[in-house]
Amino acid sequence: MLDLLKGTDIEKDLISLEDILQGAIQDEEPLLSRMSGHILFSEGLRLRPSFGIAVYKACWGKNVAELLPVTAALELIHTANLIHADLIYKAPTHRGAPSLHMMFGKNEAIVTADFLFAKANLLCASYGPDIIQMTMRTCIRMAEGEVLQMSTTLKDTTVDKYMEMVKRRTADIISTTAKLGAWIARAPVHTLESMEVMGQHLGLAYQLVDDFLDIGGSICVAEPKGTEVLQGRVTMPIIRARDQLNDKARKQLMDIYRKRKRDKADVKRVMKLVSSTDGLEFTKKKAEALVEAAIKEAERLEDGIHRRMLMELSRYVVERCV
């Protein structure tokens, strides 16, 4: 849990959320519960639900218990998507620990992701059709984003195309969480729209910071540097470097990304090529601008401790480990 939440009412809410998540994955088949918990409880910070709870309280929601089940459902959906992504990109680890398919097997990982999606649906069942549609639309957008990611090549990816992919694959679930916080607090339409935009900005910024950390950030991240490069994923610093390198250096970068499999030597070469451009600085500045835009949306809310907490959480997105 984030230090800035220690001792706050949101810390207590997150403890209640953990109880809901623990209960949601209990099953007659203990192995399903164990496999689900392997990834679900490795996420640690719970930044997405923290945003949702802070929005709910900043919008003067009175009973956070009405928000927590759907917030938990979105965490289950996010976890299921992570399991699929680790499978797609053959990731050996997840946040420094063995990925689910490496630990239990590919078929078991697929079944676990299905199980988590089903459990998320059960958590949403007590809500009205509008909220169910919002959560299901988020699942669709995440699937679309993954397809875009899989079809993305360094040759034809632009900054705008990359941002659209990130919006669907990563940002939409944060946006939905923030919007639901306002919706369930019965905030007016203009606030719903503002919180949705804020969530989009923060989701985009979060991924850009991840991109930065993968190439040149702090050692505090659990995954080894260059993990995205090893898996052949195109990220913002890579795109920016491609556009700035001379022809010879650009060809070296393109050749590495055309390889069926990359190794640690390739990672070092990519890092060297990126560091010869402003790829990292460009990525970080873009993330900082998005966070500032998100804070401007938060400032539309009535002043109070939870609005200030929401703004601090927003700043954390870009300040973590960089």
N, C-alpha and C positions, 0 to 999 in steps of 0.2 A: 504494500500500500504506500502511496505517496506520503512523504513526510508532511507536506502542507495540509493533509487531511487528518493527521493525527490529532485526537482530542476533539474533533468536530462532530456535529450530528451526522454528517455524511459518512464518517467512519463507522458509526453505529448502523447506518442504513446498509453499508456495504457488507457488514457482518451478517445482517439479515439476508442480503442477497446470496451470500455464500451458502447459507442454510437452505435457501430455495433451490440453488443449483445442486447441492448435495442430495436433496430429496428428489429432484427431477431425474437424476441418473440412476436412482436405485431400481433394481430390476430382479426378477426371479433368476436370471442368469448372472451370477456375480462377475463373470468375466467381462460382460458388457459394461457394467458399472466401473470396473477397474480400468478398462481400456478408455472409456469416456473421460475418466478423471485424469488420466495420464497427460492429456493435452489441456483439458479444461482448467485444471488447477495449476498449470505451469505459467499461466498468463499474468498472474501476480498483481499488477497495478490496477486493473479494472478501470482504465481511463474512460472507456466508452460509457459504462454505467455511471461513473462519477459525473460526466457531463450531463447525462439525462437527469440525474437526481438534482444536480445544482440548478438546472433549468427549471425543473418542476418547482423547486422551493423558491427560486427567484421570481417565479410567476405566482407565488403565494398559494401553491398547493398545500393542502392541510393534512393529508393522510398519505404518506409515501407508500404505504402498503398497497395502495391501488395501482402504483406504478411498477413495483418491483417484479411481478411475474412476467410482464411483457419485456422488461429490461433483461431479465434472466433468459427469456426466449431468444433475444437478439444475441446474447453471449453464446448460447448453444448453437445458433446458426453460424456465428462467426467461427466457432471452434470446428464445426463440421466442414466449413469451407477451408480452414487451415489444413485439416486432414487430407482433403482432396488435393490441395495445392502441393503438399509434401509428396503425395503420390505422383502427381503429374510431373513434377520436376525432380523426382527420385532423390529428394533431400534426405541425407543420412541422419541429420539432427534437426531438432526444433528447439530453439532457445538454449542451445548447449547440451540438451539431453537427446537420447535416441528418439528419432521420429517414430510415430505409432506403427507404421508399416514395417520398419526395421526391427522393432521390438516384438511385434505380435504376428506380422504377416500382412500381405497386401489385401487378401480377401477379408481378413478380420478388420482392417482399417476401413474398407468400403462399408462393411456392415455397421461399424461404429458410427460413421458419418450419417448413414441412413437413420440409425437409432436416434441420434441427436436432433436431426431435422424433425422426426416424428414427435419427440419429446417437446420440442419448441412449439409445434402445432398444438399439443395438448395444453401448454401454458397459455397460449393465445385464445383457447376455446371459450373462455369466460368473457372475453371482450366482444364488442360489437363488430359488425362487418367492416367498418372503416379502418379500425386498427388492424384487423386481420389482413385486409388488403394492403395496408402499408407495409406490414412485415413480409408478406409474400412477394410484393413488388421488389423489396430489398433483395430477397433470394434470387429473383429473376435478374436484377441488375448485377449482382455478384457473378452469376453464371455468365452473363454477357461479357463482363469484364475479364473473366478468366479466358473466354474464347478469344477475345481481343489480345490478351497477353500471349496466348499460345501461338497466335498468328503473327505476332509482332516480330519483325526482323530489323536489325540495325540499319539496313539499307534504306528502308522506306518509312521509318518512323520519324515523325516530326514532333516538336515540343507539344503542339496542340493535340495531336493524336494520342500522345502519351498521357497528357493530362485527362483526356476523355476516358481513356482506359482506367486510369487511377480513380477517377470520379466514380465509375461504376463498380470497380473491383474492391475498393478500399473506403472511399469517402462516403458512399451512400449509406452505409450502415451507421456511421457516426451521425450523419445528417438525420437519419430516421430516428435514432435514439434521442437526439436533441428535440426534434419536432414532437415526438411522443411525450416528452417531458412537459412541453407547453400544452399539448392537446389534452392530456389527462388532468392538467391543472386548470383546464377550461379557460385558457388565455384567448384573447381576441385573434381574429384571422391575421392581422398584420404582424402579431407577435409570432404566430406559427410560421409564417413565411420568413421572418427574420431569423428565427432559430434554425430553420431548415438551411438557410444560406450560411449561417455561422458554422453549422456542422459540416457542410460541404467544404468550406475554407479550411477547417481544422483537419478534416480527413485528408485533403490534398497535402496540406503542410506536413502532416504526420508521415506520409509516404515519402515525401521529398527529404525529410530528415533521415528516414531509414536509408534512402539512397545515398545520402551524404555519409552516413556512418559506415555503410558497407565498403566504401572506397577509402575514406580518409578520416574517420571520426575517432572517438575515444575508445580505449580498451575496455570500457565498462559494459559494452554490449556482449551478450552471451554467445552469439554466433561469431565464428572467425571472420575477419575481414575478407572481402572478396567472394563471399558465399553466392551472391547474386551473379557474379561473373562466372564462377564455376558452373552454375546451373544454366548459363546462357541467357539470363534475363537482361533485357535492355532497361537501363535506368537513366534518370535525368543527367547525371554527370557524364555518362557515356555519350548520350545524344549531343550534349553541348560540346564535348571534346571532338566528336566526329565532325561537327560543323566548323571547328576552329583549326584543326590540324592541317598541315600541308599535305599534299597528295601522297607522298611516300609514307608518312606517319599514319594517315587515314587508311591506307591500304593495309598496314600492319594491324591496325585495330579491326578492320573489317575481316581480315583473314582469321584472326583469333575467334571472332564471333561466327564465322562460317564453319568452324571445326565441329565435328560431331561431339567431341568431348574435350574439355579444357583441363589443364592441370595448374599447380601452384605457380609454376614458372610463367604461365599465361597471365595469371592474376597479377603477378609483379609487373609484367610488361604493360598490362592495361593501366595499373595504378600510375606507372611512370608516364605513360602517354597522357592520362587525364591530368596529372599534376603539371604538365607542361602547358596546360590551358587554364582558363578560369572556370572549368566545369564544376568544381566543388563550390567555389565562391558564388557562382551563378545560382546553383541549386539552393544553397543556404539562404541567399538573399530572397529568392522566390518564396521559400518557406516562411521567412520572416514577414514578408509583405502579406502573405495569406493570413498569418496569425494576427497581424495588425487589422486586417479587414474583418476578421472574426471578432476581435475585441470591439470594433466599432458597432457591430451588430449587437453584442452584449450590452453596450452602453445605452441601447434603446430601452432596456429594461429599467424598471424603477430601482433607484439606488437602495442598496441593502447588503448585508453580509454575504448572501448567496450570489448576488451579482458580482461582488468583488471576488468571491471564491471561483466563480466561473471564469473570470478574467485571469486569475492566477493559474488555473488549470490550462487555459489557452496558452499562456506564456510558456508553461512547462513543455508544451509540444515541441517548441523550437529550442528550448534551453537544455533539454536532456542530453547529457553526455557530449555536448559539442564545445 
